[in-house]
Amino acid sequence: MKSNTFKTAVLVFGIMIISNMSYGQSQGRQERKAPPTFSELLKEMDKNEDGKLSKEELKGPLKENFSKVDTDEDGFITEEEFKKAPKPKRKERNK
């Protein structure tokens, strides 16, 4: 009887270790995040709530590439300009 109990304990312990290892590996990976929508950007960055994004309101790659996105050169990015904006280049994966 002791032998069965020991075998069961070892089996359960082994299963726990294996499941924790696979769980830890999946947690280490970065999930791909979808790019924000224009309405999400407005909620986050449109400080004066005018429905457009000025360079002063922006940050990150959108601010860095403002002149490329603001095609009518009016100083604001509208939803149409945002949809037509060039997509940022993907970063190389580290191996």
Stockholm file with secondary structure:
# STOCKHOLM 1.0

chainA/1-95         MKSNTFKTAVLVFGIMIISNMSYGQSQGRQERKAPPTFSELLKEMDKNEDGKLSKEELKGPLKENFSKVDTDEDGFITEEEFKKAPKPKRKERNK
#=GR chainA/1-95 SS CHHHHHHHHHHHHHHHHHHHHHHHHHHHSCCCCCCCCHHHHHHHHCTTCSSSEEGGGCCTHHHHTHHHHCTTCSSEECHHHHHHSCCCCCCCCCC
#=GC SS_cons        CHHHHHHHHHHHHHHHHHHHHHHHHHHHSCCCCCCCCHHHHHHHHCTTCSSSEEGGGCCTHHHHTHHHHCTTCSSEECHHHHHHSCCCCCCCCCC
//
